[in-house]
C-alpha cells in the first residue's frame, strides 16, 4: 500500500500532497497496529521478505519542497509515525533495522531533538531504549567472534610478544556505528531544549554504557564546539553553548 501511494505521489498530479500525506499516515498506522498485534500475541507469522524497510527510509528522508507550513507539519507527523513503527519492527526484524539505523538517528538529531513537545520527546526516548540495545548486542556479538578468532590463532602467537595486541584487549570495545550515532546527538546539542538535554543524554549514556562511551562523547563535544572554532569570539560562544 505504501509503495502504491508513493507511485501516486510521483505520477498523479490530480492528487494533492496533503491527500498523499494523509493516506501515507493511515497506511503506516495500519502497519503499526498489525505489528503490535503480532507482538502482543507472540505470533511470528510475518515474513521478513515482505517487509520493505527501504520504502520507509525513502519517506523518512523526504525533504519538503514548496510545501505549506501545515503540509510540512503533516509530513513530520508521518515521519514520526515511521520512527514509532521502526521501534516495533526492531524487536521482530533487528537486522533490517540495524542496516538503516544511522539514517534514523540523523533524522532524530536534525529534526526531532529541536521540537519541544512531549510526543517527540517520548519518541526519542523510545528509539534510544528500543534500538540502541540491539546495536550494542550486535557489537558485543561481533566482539565475541573476534575474541574467538584470536583464541583459535593463539598457538601461532605464543612465540611472539605482541604488545599492541595485548594493549588493545585492555581498551573497552568501541563501535564506530555507536560513535556516529553519538555524534548526531552532539551536533544537535545546542538545538535540544534546555530542560531536555540532561534527560536525553542520561538515557543515552545509561543505554550504551557510561564506562565505554562517555569519554568518546566528551571528546566529540570538545572537538565539535571548541577545537573546530575559527576564532576567539566563536570559541567563546561555543564554549558557552557547550557549558
NUMARTI-229348 format. One line per 3 residues: number of its first residue (from 0); for each residue x, z, y of N, C-alpha, C. Coordinates in nm, 3 decimals. Each point is the difference from the previous one (the first is absolute). Example, Ala and Ser with C-alpha at 12.3 -4.5 7.8 and 13.67 -1.06 7.14 Angstrom:
0	1.319:0.780:-0.569:-0.089:0.000:0.119:0.090:0.000:0.120 | -0.035:-0.072:0.105:0.082:0.006:0.119:-0.077:0.073:0.109
end
This chain:
0	0.083:0.000:-0.121:-0.083:0.000:0.121:0.087:0.000:0.126 | 0.104:0.080:-0.002:0.089:0.005:0.117:0.069:-0.134:0.020 | 0.039:-0.065:-0.111:0.064:-0.132:0.010:-0.098:-0.100:0.060
3	-0.125:0.007:-0.042:-0.102:-0.091:0.052:-0.018:0.023:0.150 | -0.001:0.125:0.041:-0.018:0.031:0.142:0.119:-0.048:0.082 | 0.121:0.011:-0.057:0.118:-0.048:0.071:-0.008:-0.151:0.021
6	-0.049:-0.072:-0.101:-0.015:-0.145:0.012:-0.105:-0.035:0.106 | -0.107:0.079:0.005:-0.102:-0.022:0.102:0.058:0.023:0.139 | 0.080:0.106:0.011:0.057:0.037:0.129:0.088:-0.111:0.056
9	0.069:-0.074:-0.089:0.094:-0.101:0.046:-0.060:-0.140:0.008 | -0.110:-0.026:-0.072:-0.051:-0.136:-0.009:-0.135:-0.023:0.070 | -0.082:0.099:0.010:-0.135:-0.018:0.053:-0.009:0.053:0.142
12	-0.012:-0.089:0.097:-0.004:0.039:0.141:-0.136:0.055:0.039 | -0.102:-0.018:-0.085:-0.134:0.046:0.034:-0.015:0.151:-0.019 | 0.088:0.059:-0.078:-0.007:0.144:-0.023:0.095:0.069:0.096
15	-0.049:0.095:0.074:0.081:0.067:0.101:0.099:0.096:-0.064 | 0.102:0.035:0.078:0.101:0.094:-0.048:-0.061:0.137:-0.029 | -0.097:0.039:0.081:-0.066:0.131:-0.019:-0.074:0.004:-0.133
18	-0.069:-0.111:-0.035:-0.072:-0.006:-0.127:0.095:0.012:-0.118 | 0.115:-0.068:0.010:0.099:0.004:-0.107:0.055:0.140:-0.018 | 0.024:0.069:0.113:0.052:0.137:-0.008:-0.100:0.093:-0.066
21	-0.128:-0.019:0.031:-0.104:0.082:-0.061:-0.007:-0.025:-0.151 | 0.007:-0.128:-0.038:-0.005:-0.035:-0.143:0.123:0.052:-0.075 | 0.118:-0.012:0.064:0.122:0.052:-0.061:-0.010:0.151:-0.021
24	-0.053:0.068:0.101:-0.015:0.145:-0.009:-0.095:0.038:-0.114 | -0.109:-0.075:-0.015:-0.096:0.026:-0.108:0.065:-0.019:-0.136 | 0.075:-0.108:-0.016:0.065:-0.029:-0.129:0.102:0.109:-0.034
27	0.078:0.040:0.098:0.102:0.103:-0.024:-0.065:0.133:-0.036 | -0.109:0.034:0.068:-0.072:0.123:-0.033:-0.059:-0.005:-0.141 | -0.046:-0.118:-0.041:-0.052:-0.016:-0.136:0.112:0.018:-0.103
30	0.117:-0.060:0.028:0.114:0.017:-0.090:0.042:0.146:-0.008 | -0.001:0.068:0.114:0.036:0.141:0.004:-0.095:0.082:-0.087 | -0.129:-0.030:0.008:-0.099:0.071:-0.083:0.024:-0.025:-0.148
33	0.034:-0.125:-0.035:0.024:-0.035:-0.140:0.118:0.078:-0.056 | 0.111:0.004:0.075:0.120:0.067:-0.049:-0.018:0.151:-0.003 | -0.079:0.054:0.093:-0.026:0.145:-0.002:-0.086:0.039:-0.121
36	-0.099:-0.083:-0.031:-0.082:0.026:-0.119:0.084:-0.010:-0.126 | 0.087:-0.101:-0.004:0.089:-0.017:-0.116:0.091:0.122:-0.018 | 0.050:0.051:0.113:0.088:0.117:-0.004:-0.078:0.125:-0.039
39	-0.123:0.011:0.051:-0.083:0.118:-0.026:-0.033:0.015:-0.147 | -0.034:-0.111:-0.065:-0.039:0.004:-0.141:0.117:-0.030:-0.094 | 0.119:-0.016:0.062:0.123:-0.019:-0.079:-0.013:-0.115:-0.099
42	-0.053:-0.111:0.048:-0.016:-0.117:-0.084:0.093:-0.111:0.051 | 0.109:-0.021:-0.070:0.098:-0.100:0.041:-0.037:-0.138:-0.054 | -0.110:-0.051:0.049:-0.048:-0.131:-0.045:0.034:-0.112:0.098
45	0.068:0.032:0.107:0.031:-0.099:0.102:0.130:-0.071:-0.035 | -0.003:-0.131:0.000:0.117:-0.079:-0.038:0.092:-0.016:0.120 | 0.129:0.025:-0.024:0.100:-0.009:0.106:0.008:-0.141:0.059
48	-0.011:-0.100:-0.084:0.015:-0.139:0.045:-0.107:-0.041:0.100 | -0.116:0.065:-0.006:-0.111:-0.039:0.088:0.008:0.066:0.137 | 0.093:0.094:0.016:0.014:0.067:0.130:0.103:-0.074:0.083
51	-0.044:-0.062:0.109:0.087:-0.082:0.085:0.041:0.081:0.123 | 0.108:0.075:-0.013:0.044:0.084:0.110:0.060:-0.083:0.114 | 0.051:-0.119:-0.033:0.058:-0.086:0.104:-0.104:-0.036:0.106
54	-0.125:-0.017:-0.044:-0.109:-0.033:0.093:-0.026:0.116:0.096 | 0.003:0.122:-0.052:-0.017:0.117:0.086:0.115:0.013:0.100 | 0.121:-0.030:-0.045:0.116:0.006:0.091:-0.012:-0.105:0.110
57	-0.056:-0.114:-0.036:-0.019:-0.107:0.098:-0.097:0.045:0.110 | -0.109:0.066:-0.039:-0.096:0.050:0.098:0.061:0.114:0.081 | 0.079:0.084:-0.066:0.062:0.114:0.067:0.097:-0.045:0.108
60	0.066:-0.114:-0.021:0.100:-0.048:0.096:-0.058:-0.096:0.103 | -0.131:-0.028:-0.009:-0.062:-0.091:0.096:0.006:0.060:0.140 | 0.051:-0.079:0.094:0.010:0.046:0.139:-0.111:-0.066:0.081
63	-0.065:0.078:0.085:-0.110:-0.057:0.080:0.051:-0.099:0.105 | -0.063:-0.116:0.005:0.033:-0.102:0.100:-0.128:-0.040:0.071 | -0.008:0.032:0.127:-0.116:-0.037:0.079:-0.126:0.076:-0.037
66	0.015:0.114:-0.064:-0.117:0.078:-0.037:-0.036:0.098:0.112 | -0.127:0.031:0.008:-0.046:0.098:0.098:0.044:0.140:-0.044 | -0.017:0.096:0.089:0.038:0.138:-0.032:-0.083:0.054:-0.117
69	-0.127:-0.038:-0.003:-0.088:0.045:-0.108:0.042:-0.061:-0.133 | 0.038:-0.129:0.002:0.043:-0.066:-0.123:0.133:0.058:-0.049 | 0.090:0.033:0.093:0.127:0.062:-0.037:-0.022:0.135:-0.066
72	-0.097:0.074:0.052:-0.034:0.130:-0.059:-0.059:-0.017:-0.139 | -0.086:-0.102:-0.017:-0.058:-0.028:-0.132:0.109:-0.039:-0.101 | 0.096:-0.080:0.047:0.109:-0.041:-0.089:0.084:0.120:-0.042
75	0.026:0.090:0.095:0.076:0.120:-0.033:-0.075:0.087:-0.102 | -0.132:0.005:0.013:-0.081:0.075:-0.097:0.010:-0.061:-0.140 | -0.001:-0.134:-0.005:0.015:-0.069:-0.128:0.137:0.033:-0.061
78	0.104:-0.004:0.083:0.135:0.028:-0.047:0.013:0.146:-0.047 | -0.067:0.091:0.069:0.000:0.139:-0.044:-0.067:0.015:-0.137 | -0.109:-0.071:-0.019:-0.070:0.004:-0.129:0.089:-0.055:-0.112
81	0.081:-0.100:0.033:0.093:-0.055:-0.098:0.101:0.106:-0.042 | 0.049:0.077:0.096:0.096:0.106:-0.031:-0.062:0.106:-0.090 | -0.124:0.036:0.028:-0.071:0.096:-0.085:-0.015:-0.055:-0.141
84	-0.035:-0.129:-0.010:-0.013:-0.065:-0.130:0.132:0.002:-0.076 | 0.109:-0.026:0.070:0.132:-0.003:-0.065:0.042:0.137:-0.050 | -0.041:0.107:0.068:0.032:0.134:-0.049:-0.073:0.028:-0.132
87	-0.119:-0.057:-0.015:-0.072:0.014:-0.127:0.064:-0.086:-0.108 | 0.045:-0.119:0.040:0.062:-0.093:-0.095:0.132:0.055:-0.052 | 0.070:0.078:0.083:0.134:0.048:-0.036:-0.001:0.081:-0.130
90	-0.110:0.070:-0.026:-0.007:0.080:-0.123:-0.032:-0.086:-0.123 | -0.050:-0.123:0.022:-0.036:-0.089:-0.112:0.108:-0.105:-0.023 | 0.042:-0.066:0.108:0.104:-0.103:-0.009:0.117:0.037:0.091
93	0.077:0.102:-0.032:0.109:0.042:0.091:0.103:-0.109:0.025 | 0.031:-0.078:-0.102:0.102:-0.104:0.015:-0.040:-0.103:0.104 | -0.126:-0.040:-0.001:-0.048:-0.099:0.096:0.010:0.052:0.144
96	-0.035:0.127:0.019:0.004:0.058:0.134:0.143:0.015:0.048 | 0.091:0.042:-0.088:0.138:0.022:0.037:0.069:-0.128:0.046 | -0.046:-0.114:-0.049:0.059:-0.127:0.040:-0.021:-0.029:0.148
99	-0.107:0.055:0.056:-0.036:-0.030:0.139:-0.006:0.126:0.086 | 0.061:0.106:-0.047:-0.017:0.129:0.068:0.062:0.000:0.138 | 0.108:-0.074:0.020:0.066:-0.001:0.130:-0.090:-0.060:0.107
102	-0.075:-0.105:-0.036:-0.094:-0.061:0.094:-0.103:0.103:0.046 | -0.046:0.080:-0.095:-0.100:0.102:0.032:0.053:0.101:0.101 | 0.121:0.049:-0.024:0.055:0.103:0.088:0.042:-0.056:0.135
105	0.041:-0.125:0.005:0.029:-0.064:0.130:-0.128:-0.009:0.082 | -0.111:-0.035:-0.067:-0.129:-0.005:0.069:-0.040:0.140:0.048 | 0.020:0.101:-0.083:-0.032:0.137:0.039:0.081:0.042:0.122
108	0.131:-0.034:0.000:0.084:0.036:0.113:-0.035:-0.074:0.127 | -0.035:-0.127:-0.013:-0.028:-0.082:0.119:-0.140:0.022:0.057 | -0.096:0.029:-0.086:-0.140:0.006:0.045:-0.061:0.139:-0.013
111	0.003:0.054:-0.121:-0.080:0.119:-0.029:0.052:0.126:0.068 | 0.134:0.014:0.009:0.055:0.121:0.059:-0.030:0.010:0.150 | -0.032:-0.110:0.063:-0.028:0.000:0.143:-0.142:0.048:0.032
114	-0.086:-0.001:-0.100:-0.139:0.038:0.022:-0.016:0.152:-0.013 | -0.081:0.056:0.088:-0.018:0.145:0.001:-0.143:0.035:-0.041 | -0.035:-0.038:-0.122:-0.130:0.037:-0.052:0.019:0.057:-0.139
117	-0.093:0.084:-0.041:0.015:0.073:-0.126:-0.002:-0.092:-0.121 | -0.073:-0.112:0.007:-0.008:-0.090:-0.115:0.135:-0.067:-0.026 | 0.064:-0.050:0.107:0.133:-0.062:-0.014:0.101:0.101:-0.051
120	-0.007:0.121:0.053:0.090:0.107:-0.043:-0.020:0.032:-0.148 | -0.124:-0.001:-0.043:-0.032:0.026:-0.141:0.055:-0.110:-0.090 | -0.009:-0.125:0.046:0.051:-0.113:-0.079:0.152:0.010:-0.012
123	0.068:0.035:0.109:0.147:0.013:-0.003:0.041:0.103:-0.104 | -0.062:0.117:0.004:0.034:0.105:-0.096:-0.035:-0.040:-0.142 | -0.110:-0.073:-0.015:-0.041:-0.045:-0.133:0.101:-0.098:-0.058
126	0.051:-0.090:0.084:0.100:-0.097:-0.045:0.130:0.072:-0.039 | 0.041:0.096:0.083:0.123:0.074:-0.027:-0.009:0.075:-0.133 | -0.111:0.070:-0.020:-0.011:0.087:-0.119:-0.034:-0.076:-0.128
129	-0.056:-0.121:0.011:-0.040:-0.073:-0.120:0.098:-0.109:-0.040 | 0.068:-0.061:0.097:0.087:-0.114:-0.031:0.147:0.039:-0.006 | 0.045:0.087:0.091:0.141:0.039:-0.001:0.043:0.066:-0.131
132	-0.082:0.089:-0.061:0.042:0.056:-0.129:0.026:-0.107:-0.106 | -0.080:-0.106:0.001:0.022:-0.109:-0.097:0.134:-0.068:0.025 | 0.038:-0.013:0.128:0.129:-0.059:0.034:0.114:0.090:-0.047
135	-0.014:0.131:0.026:0.103:0.095:-0.041:0.015:0.001:-0.152 | -0.112:-0.001:-0.071:0.004:-0.003:-0.148:0.071:-0.125:-0.050 | -0.029:-0.112:0.066:0.065:-0.126:-0.037:0.150:0.007:0.023
138	0.040:0.063:0.112:0.142:0.014:0.033:0.071:0.092:-0.100 | -0.068:0.110:-0.037:0.058:0.093:-0.097:0.015:-0.065:-0.137 | -0.098:-0.084:-0.035:0.009:-0.072:-0.128:0.118:-0.096:0.002
141	0.018:-0.066:0.113:0.114:-0.092:0.015:0.132:0.077:-0.008 | 0.003:0.119:0.064:0.120:0.084:-0.005:0.030:0.044:-0.143 | -0.106:0.035:-0.075:0.018:0.041:-0.139:0.058:-0.112:-0.084
144	-0.045:-0.124:0.026:0.052:-0.115:-0.074:0.148:-0.021:0.031 | 0.037:0.019:0.127:0.141:-0.015:0.039:0.086:0.105:-0.071 | -0.051:0.125:-0.004:0.074:0.106:-0.067:0.014:-0.028:-0.149
147	-0.103:-0.057:-0.060:0.005:-0.033:-0.142:0.106:-0.107:-0.026 | 0.008:-0.098:0.091:0.102:-0.104:-0.014:0.139:0.059:0.017 | 0.013:0.096:0.093:0.129:0.065:0.019:0.042:0.077:-0.124
150	-0.098:0.067:-0.063:0.030:0.078:-0.120:0.044:-0.091:-0.114 | -0.062:-0.121:-0.005:0.036:-0.095:-0.106:0.142:-0.052:0.016 | 0.047:-0.005:0.126:0.133:-0.051:0.028:0.104:0.111:0.012
153	-0.041:0.122:-0.030:0.087:0.115:0.020:0.129:-0.011:-0.081 | -0.010:-0.053:-0.120:0.118:-0.009:-0.086:0.107:-0.090:0.061 | -0.042:-0.098:0.079:0.096:-0.092:0.061:0.060:0.057:0.127
156	-0.060:0.108:0.053:0.047:0.056:0.126:0.082:0.128:-0.018 | 0.007:0.049:-0.123:0.068:0.129:-0.021:0.149:-0.009:0.031 | 0.060:-0.115:-0.018:0.143:-0.012:0.022:0.037:-0.021:0.145
159	-0.101:-0.027:0.086:0.027:-0.027:0.141:-0.072:0.102:0.086 | 0.071:0.056:0.097:-0.060:0.095:0.093:-0.065:-0.078:0.114 | -0.133:-0.001:0.004:-0.073:-0.075:0.103:-0.052:0.100:0.103
162	0.081:0.026:0.101:-0.035:0.101:0.101:-0.125:-0.038:0.077 | -0.011:-0.126:0.038:-0.114:-0.045:0.078:-0.129:0.014:-0.080 | 0.004:-0.037:-0.124:-0.119:0.011:-0.085:-0.042:0.146:-0.015
165	0.098:0.090:-0.016:-0.029:0.141:-0.014:-0.060:0.057:0.129 | 0.049:-0.048:0.114:-0.051:0.046:0.129:-0.144:-0.047:0.022 | -0.030:-0.122:-0.041:-0.135:-0.055:0.019:-0.104:0.079:-0.078
168	0.039:0.059:-0.112:-0.094:0.077:-0.079:-0.042:0.128:0.072 | 0.084:0.047:0.096:-0.032:0.122:0.072:-0.092:-0.026:0.118 | -0.014:-0.125:0.040:-0.084:-0.037:0.114:-0.143:-0.022:-0.049
171	-0.102:0.052:0.071:-0.140:-0.022:-0.043:-0.032:-0.149:-0.007 | -0.081:-0.034:-0.098:-0.040:-0.141:-0.015:-0.088:-0.040:0.116 | 0.033:-0.112:0.063:-0.073:-0.045:0.119:-0.052:-0.141:-0.025
174	-0.128:-0.020:0.029:-0.061:-0.131:-0.020:0.001:-0.077:0.132 | 0.046:-0.124:-0.004:0.001:-0.083:0.121:-0.141:-0.028:0.048 | -0.096:-0.010:-0.094:-0.139:-0.025:0.038:-0.057:0.119:0.077
177	0.029:0.122:-0.047:-0.047:0.119:0.071:0.064:0.007:0.138 | 0.126:-0.039:0.011:0.069:0.000:0.131:-0.068:-0.097:0.097 | -0.041:-0.115:-0.049:-0.069:-0.097:0.085:-0.136:0.054:0.044
180	-0.068:0.070:-0.090:-0.129:0.060:0.035:0.020:0.108:0.106 | 0.102:0.083:-0.018:0.032:0.103:0.099:0.030:-0.063:0.135 | 0.071:-0.113:-0.001:0.036:-0.067:0.125:-0.125:-0.042:0.076
183	-0.104:-0.044:-0.071:-0.123:-0.042:0.067:-0.066:0.119:0.071 | 0.009:0.119:-0.057:-0.054:0.119:0.065:0.088:0.045:0.117 | 0.131:-0.014:-0.017:0.092:0.038:0.107:-0.021:-0.087:0.123
186	-0.015:-0.131:-0.022:-0.023:-0.093:0.112:-0.133:0.030:0.069 | -0.099:0.043:-0.078:-0.133:0.028:0.056:-0.009:0.138:0.065 | 0.106:0.080:-0.010:-0.004:0.140:0.046:-0.052:0.018:0.142
189	0.047:-0.077:0.101:-0.049:0.021:0.137:-0.148:-0.032:0.017 | -0.054:-0.083:-0.089:-0.140:-0.044:0.014:-0.097:0.088:-0.078 | 0.051:0.088:-0.084:-0.087:0.091:-0.074:-0.049:0.108:0.096
192	-0.130:0.028:0.005:-0.051:0.107:0.088:0.076:0.131:-0.025 | 0.030:0.071:0.109:0.088:0.117:-0.007:-0.047:0.102:-0.103 | -0.131:0.024:-0.008:-0.050:0.103:-0.091:-0.005:-0.046:-0.146
195	0.035:-0.129:-0.024:0.000:-0.052:-0.137:0.143:-0.011:-0.057 | 0.101:-0.005:0.086:0.136:-0.029:-0.044:0.049:0.098:-0.106 | -0.010:0.129:0.030:0.052:0.101:-0.092:-0.071:-0.006:-0.134
198	-0.131:-0.014:0.001:-0.078:-0.001:-0.124:0.037:-0.120:-0.086 | 0.011:-0.119:0.062:0.032:-0.122:-0.074:0.139:0.010:-0.063 | 0.099:0.044:0.079:0.136:0.005:-0.053:0.017:0.113:-0.101
201	-0.072:0.110:0.016:0.004:0.105:-0.101:-0.056:-0.051:-0.133 | -0.112:-0.069:0.008:-0.060:-0.058:-0.121:0.093:-0.103:-0.064 | 0.063:-0.080:0.085:0.093:-0.104:-0.046:0.118:0.063:-0.073
204	0.063:0.101:0.061:0.116:0.065:-0.059:-0.036:0.078:-0.127 | -0.116:0.064:0.003:-0.043:0.077:-0.116:-0.023:-0.091:-0.120 | -0.046:-0.121:0.027:-0.032:-0.093:-0.109:0.124:-0.063:-0.061
207	0.092:-0.045:0.084:0.118:-0.073:-0.050:0.116:0.092:-0.036 | -0.001:0.124:0.050:0.108:0.093:-0.031:0.090:0.025:0.119 | -0.009:0.119:0.056:0.079:0.033:0.119:0.150:-0.005:-0.031
210	0.038:0.052:-0.116:0.142:0.006:-0.034:0.065:-0.137:-0.009 | -0.075:-0.101:-0.041:0.057:-0.133:-0.019:-0.008:-0.088:0.124 | -0.104:0.018:0.083:-0.024:-0.100:0.104:-0.008:0.054:0.143
213	0.002:0.132:0.019:-0.007:0.051:0.137:0.120:-0.044:0.082 | 0.119:0.006:-0.058:0.122:-0.038:0.072:-0.002:-0.148:0.038 | -0.060:-0.083:-0.086:-0.009:-0.143:0.031:-0.095:-0.022:0.118
216	-0.110:0.073:0.002:-0.095:-0.012:0.112:0.065:0.038:0.132 | 0.080:0.105:-0.001:0.070:0.043:0.122:0.100:-0.106:0.045 | 0.076:-0.056:-0.095:0.097:-0.104:0.035:-0.069:-0.123:0.056
219	-0.113:-0.041:-0.063:-0.074:-0.115:0.050:-0.053:0.026:0.141 | -0.047:0.121:0.026:-0.053:0.034:0.132:0.110:-0.003:0.105 | 0.114:0.060:-0.032:0.113:0.001:0.095:0.048:-0.141:0.027
222	0.010:-0.081:-0.107:0.047:-0.137:0.016:-0.096:-0.083:0.084 | -0.131:0.015:-0.024:-0.098:-0.084:0.068:-0.018:0.040:0.147 | -0.001:0.130:0.028:-0.034:0.046:0.134:0.120:0.039:0.086
225	0.115:0.022:-0.063:0.116:0.042:0.079:0.115:-0.100:-0.007 | 0.044:-0.034:-0.120:0.116:-0.087:-0.015:-0.025:-0.139:0.056 | -0.122:-0.053:-0.020:-0.029:-0.136:0.043:-0.038:-0.010:0.148
228	0.008:0.111:0.074:-0.033:-0.003:0.142:0.103:-0.084:0.076 | -0.046:-0.074:0.101:0.086:-0.093:0.073:0.069:0.065:0.120 | -0.059:0.099:0.059:0.061:0.065:0.115:-0.039:0.148:0.002
231	0.055:0.073:0.096:-0.020:0.144:0.005:-0.145:0.036:0.029 | -0.068:-0.079:0.086:-0.139:0.028:0.033:-0.088:-0.016:-0.123 | 0.021:-0.108:-0.074:-0.077:-0.022:-0.122:0.032:0.108:-0.103
234	0.127:0.041:-0.003:0.040:0.107:-0.091:-0.077:0.129:0.030 | -0.013:0.034:0.129:-0.072:0.122:0.040:-0.148:-0.011:-0.038 | -0.060:-0.116:0.026:-0.142:-0.020:-0.033:-0.024:0.010:-0.150
237	0.087:-0.065:-0.076:-0.014:0.003:-0.146:0.024:0.140:-0.055 | 0.092:0.073:0.063:0.026:0.137:-0.044:-0.121:0.088:0.019 | -0.071:-0.020:0.114:-0.121:0.077:0.026:-0.110:-0.037:-0.100
240	-0.013:-0.130:-0.033:-0.101:-0.042:-0.098:0.034:0.055:-0.137 | 0.129:-0.005:-0.036:0.042:0.050:-0.130:-0.026:0.151:-0.013 | 0.029:0.072:0.109:-0.024:0.145:0.002:-0.148:0.033:-0.017
end
